[in-house]
Amino acid sequence: MSELSIEVVYALPGRQVLRRVALPEGSTVGDAIRASGLLGEFLEIDPARVGIYGKPVSPETTLRDRDRVELYRPLRADPKEVRLALRVVARHAAADPVLREPLLRIAAILLFALRFGGFLFGFLGRLCLVLLALAERLFLLGRGLGRSGS
C-alpha cells in the first residue's frame, strides 16, 4: 500500500496553519484532521465544516494523493441579516434627518462588531440587530405621530 501526501490547513484572520501528513491509502478527511493535531491546538474547529480545495465535503470522504483539506471557520454573521440591517439603516437614515445620526452610529457598531467582534460578536451583532429593529419602529412611530398631528 502506498502513502498519501496530504495538506491540512486552517486559516485564522492573521495567519494560516498548514500541516503536512502522510496517510495510508483509503484514509478519510477525518483521519487527516486527526493526524494533523489541529483539533487539539484549536478547540473552536468543527471537524464537520471541511472541504478539499474549496469544495465542501464530509469527514468520511476518501482522500487522494496531494489533496488539500481545508478546515472552515464558522461565519461571524449571516450575510443576509447584515445586508438587511444595512438596507434598513440606509433607507431610514436618508428619510429622516432626526434619526440619521443614531442610525449611522448603530450601523458603525454593527460593522465594528463584524470586523473585530471575535467572541463578542454574538452579543454585539444581536444587540445591533435589536437596536436597528427598535430604531425602525421608532422611525415608523414618529412618522405616524407626525401624520396624526397635522
Secondary structure, 3 states (H helix, E strand, C coil): CCEEEEEEEEECCCCEEEEEEEEECCCEHHHHHHHHCHHHHCCCCCCCCEEECCEEECCCCECCCCCEEEECCCCCCCHHHHHHHHHHHHHHHHHCHHHHHHHHHHHHHHHHHHHHCHHHHHHHHHHHHHHHHHHHHHHHHHHHHHHHHC
